[in-house]
Amino acid sequence: MTLTAQIKDTITRIAEGKTFRYSDLPIDKEEFVSAAKVLERLQKDSSIKKLTKGVFYKPKKTLFGELKPDYTEQLNLVLFDGDKRIGYETGLGLYNRLGLTTQVAFRTKVATTVRKNSIDRELIKVDFVKSYNLITEENYQLLGLLDALKDIKDIPDTTISNSIIILKNIIKDLSEKELVQMVDCSLTYPPRVRALLGAILEEINTTQLFLDRIKASLNPFTKIFISISKDSCPTIKNWNIQ
């Protein structure tokens, strides 16, 4: 089968509205130039469209015309490199889904270890921030919870105490394996995050080992000023939180 036939056959099996890159095609690196010419011809006959540099899609045809890939499909382009997760949504969009705020994000904030420029397309607008940890499919949701603890003073349309109660209930339902990962990840976050996590874990009566690890990472003379009521988290006094 010729290279053109191989590429056409692969694209035929891609669903309308789905994106693909060169890496999704059955080509070797030395065939990229030839493949680019094939894709250029397919764009001319409107079989495929170019979304951005190196990213293409099969347009979805409807009664109202051709549709571009939806928001989730386009967002996944920055959250994944192939099948590997390299980013996760954080900020207002995440905090809204966690029930911490009713405000809706007009721009999506993505944490990643890969340096990227902001994206401003008609359907998707993304700003990037540096992740505190390497990101995996197993830990990205835990990193989002740690981000919420980090930003707890700046989450709009709520109170710090209300946010603590919500996060405490979420953390209470985590498995021991997830708690191990969360404590490990927290060690790269600012002291206020570790102290808050320690206070929450102590209140929900988790393993003492978790508390000892966090305590050992904190300066015992450092005071954390967050203004949390003792009613929402009675153990804050044990973590120098004021």
N, C-alpha and C positions, 0 to 999 in steps of 0.2 A: 504494500500500500504506500502511495506517495505521501510526502509530508503534508501536502495540501489536503489530501483525502483523510489523513489521520486527524488533522486539526478540525476539519469540517465534521467528521464523525463524532469527535469529542464534544464540540459545540452543540451538535444536534441533541445530545443527551443532557445538556445543561438547561435547567428550567428557566422559563421567561422571568425576567426580573432579578435573576441571580447574577452576581458578579464573578469574574474570573481573572486570573493573572497568567502571565507566561508560565509560572511554575505549576499551573493547573493543567497545562497542555502536555501532550506526549512528545516533548522535544528535548534535545540535548542543548547544552550551552552554545555549542558551535553552530547550532541551527537557528539561533535567535534572529539573525538578520533575515534569513529566508522566511522564518515564521512571521516576522514583522510585515513583510510584503504580503503574505497571505491574509493577515488580519486587516491590512490596509484595503485590500480588495473587498473583503467581507464588509468593511465599513461603508465602502462606496455603494454597495448594493443593499445597504441597510439591514443586512443580516445581523450585524452586531453594532453597538455604539460604544464610544469611548467615554468613560465617566471621569477619569482623571489619568495622570501619567501612569502607564503600565496596567491600568485597570479597565476592563471592558464588561459589557453586559448584553444580554439578549433582551431587547425592549419588549415589554408586555403590551400587546395590542388590545385595546378596548374600544367601545363605541365612542369614547371621548378622545381617542387618539392613543399615542404610545406613552407608556408610563415608565419612568425611571425606577431603579431599585428603591424600595421603601426605606424609611428611616433606620429600621433595625438592620437591614442588609448593609446599608452604607456605614452605620456605626461599627458593625462587626469588622469592617476593613481596618479600623484603627485599634480594635480590641484584640485582634488575632493576626498572627503571621502564619498563614496556612492553618494548621490545626493547633498551633501553640498560642496560648493566651499571653499577650504582652501588655495588656492594659485593662482597666476597669473603670466604670463610671463612679465618680465621687461628687462631692459638692452638693448643691441644692437639689439636683435631680435625684440623687441617691437618698438624701435626707427626706425628701417628699415621699419616696416609696417606703421608707422605713417608718413613716407616720410621725416624723419629728416636726414637720412643717406643712402648711397647706399651700405655701408659695410654689409656683411653677417656674422652672428654669427656662430662660429664653436661649441660653447657650449651654451646651453640654460640657462638663469638665471631666477630663479623663486623666487618670494617674497612670504613668508608664515609666519604665526605665529607659525607653528608647527616645532620644531627642527628636521632637517633631515640631513643625510650625503649625500655628492655628489654621483651622479649616473654615472657610466661609463659602459654602455652596448654598443654593436656594433651599434645599431640604435639610441640610445638616450644618451646624455651626459648632465647632469644637475648640476648646482651649485645653492645653496640656499642662500638667504639673508633674513634678518628679515624685515617683513612688519612694516610700521609705524602705521598701523591701523588694526583692525579686518577686515577681508575680507568677502564681501558678493557678491552675483550675481549682486546687484544693484550698488556697488561702485568700483568694481575692475578696470574698465576702467578709472575711474576718478583718482584712485590711480596711474595708469600708466602715466597719464598726469602730475601728481605731481612729479612722479619720473623723468620724462623728464625735468621738471623745475629744479629739484635738480641736475641733471647731465649735465645741459646745457653747462657747460664749457668743458666737456669731451667727447661730442658726436663727433665722427670722420667724416671727409670728409664733413664738413659744417662750417658755421660761427654761432656765437651766435645770431647775428641779424637775420639771415635767419631762425634759429630754432624758435626764438621768433615770427616771422611773421607767421610761419606754426602753432604753438601752439595757437596763438591768433585767427586764423581763425577757428580752431577746437573748442576752448572754446566759441567763438561767437555763435556757432550753438547749444550749450547746452541749455536744458530747464531750467526754473527757479528752478524746483525741483532738477535737477542735480547740478546747481550752489550752491544751499543750501548745498547739500551733499559735494561738493568739498571744499567749505569754511570750513565746519565742519572738514573734514579730514585734511585740510592744517594746522590746529592748532597744530598738533603733528609733523609737519615737521620743519626743520631748518628755522631760520629767513629769509634767502635768498629766500627760496621757497615762503614763505608768502608774502614777499615784491614784488617779481616778479608777483605773482598771483594778488596782489592788484593793481599793475601798469597796468596789462592787463585788469582787470575788470573795472578800472577807465576809461581806454581809450575806451572800448566798451560800456560805459555808462550804467553799470548795477546798481541795487538798492544800494542806499547809505548805507543801513544797512549792506550789505556784506563788503563794504569798512571800515565801522566803526568797525566791528568785527575784521577784520584783523589788522587794525591800533592799536586797543586796545591791541593786542597780541604782538606788537613790541615795543622794546625800542626806543624812539624817537631820542636818541643820537647815536644809532648804525648805522654805515655806511656799505653798502653792495658794495663790489667791484666785478663787473662782466664784465665791458667793453661792454656795449650795446649802440649802436648809438641811439640818440634821434629820428632819422628818423623812426626807426623800432618800437619805443615805446615812444612817446613824454612825457608820464606821469611819467617816471622813476624818474625825479627830485623830485616828490612829495613823493617818497618812500625811499629816501636816497640811491638810487642806483647810483653808479659811475663807 
